[in-house]
Amino acid sequence: MSKIKVVEVGCGKMAKYAMRYVFEKGAEVVGAVDINPNVIGKDISEIMGGENRGVTIEHVDNLGEVLDRTGADIAIVMTMSLVNDIRDVLKTIVTHRVNAITTCEEAFYAGNSNKLVFNEIDSLAKANGVTVTGCGYQDVFWGNLISVIAGSTHTITKIKGSSSYNVEDYGIALAKAHGAGLSLAEFDEKVAKPSELSSEEINKQIEEGTFAPSYMWNTVGWLADDFGLHITSMTQKCVPMTNEKDVNSTTLGMVVKAGDATGMSAVVTATTEEGIILEAECIGKVYDETEFDKNEWTIYGEPDTTVIVNRPATVELTCADIVNRLPNVIKAEPGFVPTTKMGTPRFKKDSLDTYL
């Protein structure tokens, strides 16, 4: 069995770990693209560390050529947070008959937030016999972890989760998507007001591809799919997070002034035909020196169970899940397929190609 060949799309903070993990799991990065002139032309070793790999980072405009030239099996897309923003990249990948896995948070369960892009990519992937999926940290800590806990629960009335993360770790696109650096008035206009929609308005925007979901919107959809629940209504509320003192953001290249938005909290609530309520909050912000990542979920029922994970290495966990999932995606049915259809994520102790 030959090694799995990977093309890296986006060579920022996350790719530092993802590319190294690919090599250390017995696969190989055969190509890489980006839009940043500061990394284009460099060998990928300058991003991931270690010996020179003989793989030069090219401009994303060359993606199709890179996919063909390298005979890639799968592309890892680590760029933007919304599927509309990675639509063209995904189209290029699947029309060149290459599988795709992405950290794009909306792609975790894109069918419940942007049906236009989801249906387009799904159809193209099926026509070309390849698979697209979104996963990462949420695949385990917002999804499968909850499913496993539910497996030891007799009855469930509500599932409530909250997860916080430092937007500094993920790059400028994610930080801006959370409203970091905005004044409260700007946050209200650009983030809060667009999220204050009725279920009917949200459904209309989902059909039109104009809805702006928080990350937990897609997570709630994933959980409902995994549990076999039928959602009757969903709401989303976004509120700004602030700090009493100035906080420096290297990602934004600015100091977020005291009282301005360091990020946001987004709470998604869903009711279901089965009577189980799903409520999930994500808090993404620029941390000060006292703050840290935290993941907390409670299943209410018989019995109640709470699981708390303090200081998860969110970036590394995301990249490890992505890399461990590579064989799952390559083997999966064609289409834009959520990880609910790929089984629970597993540690891969051997070379990735042995799991195909």
C-alpha positions as CSV (number, residue, x, y, z in Angstrom):
1,M,0.0,0.0,0.0
2,S,1.4,3.4,-1.0
3,K,1.5,6.3,1.4
4,I,-1.5,8.7,1.5
5,K,-0.6,11.8,-0.4
6,V,-1.8,15.1,1.1
7,V,-2.0,18.6,-0.2
8,E,-2.2,21.3,2.5
9,V,-4.4,24.3,1.7
10,G,-3.6,27.1,4.1
11,C,-0.1,27.2,5.7
12,G,-0.8,29.2,8.8
13,K,-0.8,28.4,12.6
14,M,-2.8,25.2,12.3
15,A,-0.7,23.7,9.4
16,K,2.4,23.8,11.6
17,Y,1.0,20.8,13.5
18,A,-1.1,19.2,10.8
19,M,1.7,18.7,8.3
20,R,4.1,17.4,10.9
21,Y,1.4,14.9,12.1
22,V,0.8,13.8,8.5
23,F,4.5,12.8,8.1
24,E,4.7,11.2,11.6
25,K,1.6,9.1,10.8
26,G,3.3,7.6,7.7
27,A,1.6,9.8,5.1
28,E,3.2,12.6,3.2
29,V,2.5,16.2,2.3
30,V,3.1,16.4,-1.5
31,G,1.9,19.9,-2.1
32,A,0.9,23.1,-0.3
33,V,-0.8,26.4,-1.2
34,D,-1.6,29.7,0.5
35,I,-2.4,33.3,-0.3
36,N,0.2,34.8,2.0
37,P,3.2,36.2,0.1
38,N,5.3,35.8,3.3
39,V,5.1,32.0,3.0
40,I,4.7,31.4,-0.8
41,G,8.0,30.1,-2.2
42,K,9.1,28.6,1.1
43,D,9.6,24.9,1.8
44,I,7.0,23.5,4.1
45,S,9.7,22.7,6.6
46,E,9.9,26.4,7.4
47,I,6.3,26.2,8.6
48,M,6.3,22.8,10.3
49,G,9.9,22.6,11.4
50,G,12.4,19.7,10.7
51,E,14.3,18.8,7.6
52,N,13.7,20.3,4.2
53,R,10.9,18.3,2.5
54,G,11.3,19.5,-1.1
55,V,7.8,20.8,-1.1
56,T,7.4,24.5,-2.0
57,I,4.4,26.5,-0.9
58,E,2.6,27.8,-4.0
59,H,-0.2,30.4,-4.6
60,V,-3.7,29.0,-4.1
61,D,-4.4,29.9,-7.8
62,N,-2.2,26.9,-8.7
63,L,-4.2,24.5,-6.5
64,G,-5.7,22.5,-9.5
65,E,-2.3,22.1,-11.0
66,V,-0.8,21.0,-7.7
67,L,-3.5,18.4,-7.2
68,D,-2.9,17.0,-10.6
69,R,0.8,17.1,-10.6
70,T,1.1,15.4,-7.2
71,G,-1.5,12.7,-7.6
72,A,-3.0,13.8,-4.2
73,D,-5.5,11.5,-2.4
74,I,-6.8,14.2,-0.1
75,A,-6.5,17.9,0.6
76,I,-6.6,19.4,4.1
77,V,-8.2,22.8,4.0
78,M,-7.3,25.0,7.0
79,T,-8.3,28.5,6.1
80,M,-11.8,30.1,6.7
81,S,-14.7,29.4,9.1
82,L,-17.7,29.6,6.7
83,V,-18.4,27.2,3.8
84,N,-19.2,30.1,1.4
85,D,-15.6,31.3,2.0
86,I,-14.1,27.9,1.0
87,R,-16.6,27.1,-1.7
88,D,-14.3,27.8,-4.6
89,V,-11.4,25.9,-3.1
90,L,-13.6,22.9,-2.4
91,K,-15.0,23.0,-5.9
92,T,-11.5,23.0,-7.3
93,I,-10.5,20.0,-5.1
94,V,-13.5,17.8,-5.9
95,T,-13.6,18.5,-9.6
96,H,-10.0,17.3,-9.7
97,R,-11.3,14.1,-8.1
98,V,-9.5,14.6,-4.7
99,N,-11.1,14.1,-1.3
100,A,-11.2,17.1,1.1
101,I,-11.2,17.4,4.9
102,T,-11.4,20.9,6.5
103,T,-11.2,22.7,9.8
104,C,-14.0,25.0,8.5
105,E,-16.3,25.0,11.5
106,E,-19.5,25.4,9.4
107,A,-18.5,22.3,7.4
108,F,-18.9,20.2,10.5
109,Y,-22.6,20.0,9.6
110,A,-23.1,22.5,6.8
111,G,-26.5,21.1,5.6
112,N,-28.3,22.9,8.4
113,S,-26.8,26.4,7.8
114,N,-26.1,26.9,4.1
115,K,-28.0,24.6,1.8
116,L,-26.9,26.3,-1.4
117,V,-23.2,25.6,-0.9
118,F,-23.8,22.3,0.8
119,N,-25.9,20.9,-2.1
120,E,-23.5,22.3,-4.7
121,I,-20.5,20.6,-3.1
122,D,-22.4,17.5,-2.3
123,S,-23.5,17.1,-5.9
124,L,-20.0,17.8,-7.3
125,A,-18.4,15.4,-4.9
126,K,-20.8,12.6,-5.7
127,A,-20.3,13.2,-9.4
128,N,-16.6,12.9,-9.0
129,G,-16.6,10.0,-6.6
130,V,-14.9,11.8,-3.7
131,T,-15.8,12.9,-0.2
132,V,-15.8,16.2,1.7
133,T,-16.1,16.5,5.4
134,G,-15.5,19.0,8.2
135,C,-14.0,18.0,11.6
136,G,-11.4,18.8,14.2
137,Y,-11.8,19.7,17.8
138,Q,-15.6,19.7,17.6
139,D,-15.6,16.2,16.2
140,V,-14.5,14.8,19.5
141,F,-15.2,17.4,22.2
142,W,-18.5,18.8,21.0
143,G,-19.7,15.7,19.2
144,N,-18.5,12.1,19.8
145,L,-17.6,12.7,23.5
146,I,-21.3,13.7,24.1
147,S,-22.5,10.7,22.2
148,V,-20.4,8.3,24.2
149,I,-21.6,9.8,27.5
150,A,-25.2,9.5,26.3
151,G,-24.6,5.8,25.7
152,S,-24.6,5.3,29.5
153,T,-27.7,7.5,30.1
154,H,-31.1,6.0,30.6
155,T,-33.3,9.0,29.8
156,I,-32.3,12.5,28.5
157,T,-34.3,15.7,28.9
158,K,-31.6,18.2,27.9
159,I,-28.0,18.4,26.7
160,K,-26.2,21.6,27.5
161,G,-22.6,22.5,26.5
162,S,-20.2,25.3,26.7
163,S,-16.8,25.6,25.1
164,S,-14.3,28.5,25.2
165,Y,-11.2,29.0,23.0
166,N,-8.6,31.7,22.4
167,V,-9.1,33.2,18.9
168,E,-5.4,34.1,18.9
169,D,-4.7,30.4,18.2
170,Y,-6.6,30.2,14.9
171,G,-5.7,33.2,12.8
172,I,-7.2,36.5,11.7
173,A,-10.3,35.1,9.8
174,L,-11.6,33.4,12.9
175,A,-10.8,36.4,15.2
176,K,-12.8,38.7,12.9
177,A,-15.7,36.3,12.6
178,H,-16.0,36.6,16.4
179,G,-16.1,40.4,16.4
180,A,-12.8,40.7,18.2
181,G,-11.5,44.2,18.2
182,L,-14.9,45.9,17.5
183,S,-16.4,48.5,19.6
184,L,-19.7,47.5,21.3
185,A,-21.6,49.6,18.8
186,E,-19.8,48.0,15.9
187,F,-20.4,44.5,17.4
188,D,-24.1,45.2,17.8
189,E,-24.4,46.3,14.2
190,K,-22.2,43.7,12.5
191,V,-22.6,40.6,14.7
192,A,-25.5,40.9,17.2
193,K,-28.3,42.4,15.1
194,P,-27.8,40.0,12.2
195,S,-28.1,37.1,14.6
196,E,-31.4,38.3,16.1
197,L,-33.7,36.4,13.8
198,S,-36.8,34.4,14.1
199,S,-36.8,30.7,13.1
200,E,-38.7,31.6,9.9
201,E,-36.1,34.3,9.0
202,I,-33.3,31.9,9.8
203,N,-34.8,29.1,7.6
204,K,-35.2,31.6,4.7
205,Q,-31.5,32.6,5.0
206,I,-30.4,29.0,5.2
207,E,-32.2,28.2,2.0
208,E,-30.7,31.3,0.3
209,G,-27.2,30.6,1.6
210,T,-27.0,33.9,3.5
211,F,-27.2,32.7,7.1
212,A,-24.2,33.4,9.4
213,P,-24.1,30.5,11.9
214,S,-22.1,30.4,15.1
215,Y,-20.0,27.2,15.4
216,M,-22.5,25.7,17.8
217,W,-25.3,26.0,15.2
218,N,-23.6,23.3,13.2
219,T,-22.7,21.3,16.3
220,V,-26.3,21.1,17.4
221,G,-27.2,19.9,13.9
222,W,-24.5,17.3,14.2
223,L,-25.7,16.1,17.6
224,A,-29.3,15.9,16.4
225,D,-28.3,13.8,13.4
226,D,-26.1,11.5,15.6
227,F,-28.9,11.0,18.1
228,G,-31.6,10.6,15.5
229,L,-33.5,13.6,16.9
230,H,-35.8,15.7,14.8
231,I,-35.4,19.5,15.3
232,T,-38.6,21.6,15.4
233,S,-37.0,25.0,16.0
234,M,-33.6,26.6,16.5
235,T,-32.5,30.0,17.8
236,Q,-29.2,31.7,18.0
237,K,-28.1,34.7,20.2
238,C,-24.7,36.4,20.0
239,V,-23.4,38.7,22.7
240,P,-20.0,40.4,23.0
241,M,-17.3,39.4,25.5
242,T,-15.3,42.2,27.0
243,N,-12.4,42.7,29.4
244,E,-11.8,45.3,32.1
245,K,-8.3,46.0,30.8
246,D,-6.6,46.4,27.4
247,V,-5.7,43.1,25.8
248,N,-3.1,42.7,23.1
249,S,-3.9,40.7,20.0
250,T,-1.0,39.6,17.9
251,T,-3.4,38.0,15.4
252,L,-5.3,41.2,14.9
253,G,-2.2,43.3,15.2
254,M,-3.9,45.7,17.7
255,V,-4.6,46.3,21.3
256,V,-8.3,45.6,22.1
257,K,-9.3,48.4,24.4
258,A,-10.9,47.8,27.7
259,G,-14.7,47.6,27.2
260,D,-14.4,46.7,23.5
261,A,-15.3,43.3,22.2
262,T,-12.6,40.7,22.7
263,G,-14.8,38.2,21.0
264,M,-18.3,36.7,21.5
265,S,-20.5,34.2,23.2
266,A,-23.0,32.5,20.9
267,V,-25.8,30.4,22.3
268,V,-27.8,28.0,20.1
269,T,-31.0,26.4,21.4
270,A,-32.9,23.7,19.6
271,T,-36.2,22.0,20.5
272,T,-36.9,18.5,19.1
273,E,-40.0,16.3,18.4
274,E,-38.6,13.9,21.0
275,G,-38.7,16.5,23.7
276,I,-34.9,16.7,24.2
277,I,-33.5,20.3,24.3
278,L,-30.1,20.9,22.9
279,E,-28.4,24.1,24.1
280,A,-24.8,24.9,23.2
281,E,-22.6,27.9,23.8
282,C,-19.2,28.7,22.3
283,I,-17.1,31.5,23.7
284,G,-14.3,32.7,21.3
285,K,-12.3,35.7,22.4
286,V,-8.8,37.1,22.8
287,Y,-7.6,35.8,26.2
288,D,-5.8,37.8,28.8
289,E,-3.1,36.1,30.8
290,T,-5.5,34.5,33.3
291,E,-7.8,32.8,30.9
292,F,-7.7,29.3,29.3
293,D,-9.6,27.0,27.1
294,K,-12.5,25.1,28.8
295,N,-15.0,22.5,27.5
296,E,-18.0,21.6,29.7
297,W,-21.1,19.5,28.8
298,T,-23.9,18.3,30.9
299,I,-26.5,15.6,30.0
300,Y,-29.6,16.0,32.1
301,G,-31.7,12.9,32.7
302,E,-31.3,9.7,34.5
303,P,-28.6,10.2,35.6
304,D,-27.2,13.7,35.2
305,T,-23.6,13.7,34.0
306,T,-21.2,16.5,33.6
307,V,-17.8,16.3,31.9
308,I,-15.3,19.2,32.1
309,V,-12.0,19.4,30.2
310,N,-9.8,22.3,31.3
311,R,-7.0,23.6,29.2
312,P,-7.4,21.3,26.2
313,A,-4.7,21.8,23.6
314,T,-7.3,22.8,21.1
315,V,-5.1,23.5,18.2
316,E,-3.1,20.2,18.5
317,L,-6.3,18.2,19.2
318,T,-7.9,19.7,16.1
319,C,-5.0,18.8,13.9
320,A,-4.7,15.3,15.4
321,D,-8.4,14.6,14.7
322,I,-8.0,15.8,11.1
323,V,-5.0,13.6,10.5
324,N,-6.5,10.5,12.2
325,R,-9.6,11.0,10.1
326,L,-7.8,10.9,6.7
327,P,-8.4,7.2,6.1
328,N,-12.1,7.6,7.2
329,V,-12.7,10.3,4.6
330,I,-10.9,8.5,1.8
331,K,-13.0,5.3,2.5
332,A,-16.4,7.1,3.0
333,E,-19.2,7.3,0.5
334,P,-19.0,10.2,-2.0
335,G,-20.6,13.5,-1.1
336,F,-20.4,16.2,1.5
337,V,-20.6,13.7,4.4
338,P,-20.6,14.6,8.1
339,T,-18.5,12.5,10.5
340,T,-21.7,11.1,12.0
341,K,-21.5,8.7,9.1
342,M,-17.8,7.8,9.7
343,G,-17.9,6.2,13.1
344,T,-16.2,7.5,16.2
345,P,-12.7,8.9,15.7
346,R,-9.9,6.5,16.6
347,F,-6.2,6.8,17.4
348,K,-4.2,5.5,14.5
349,K,-1.1,3.7,15.9
350,D,0.1,2.5,12.5
351,S,0.8,4.2,9.2
352,L,-2.4,5.8,7.9
353,D,-2.4,3.8,4.7
354,T,-2.8,0.5,6.6
355,Y,-6.3,1.7,7.6
356,L,-7.6,2.0,4.0
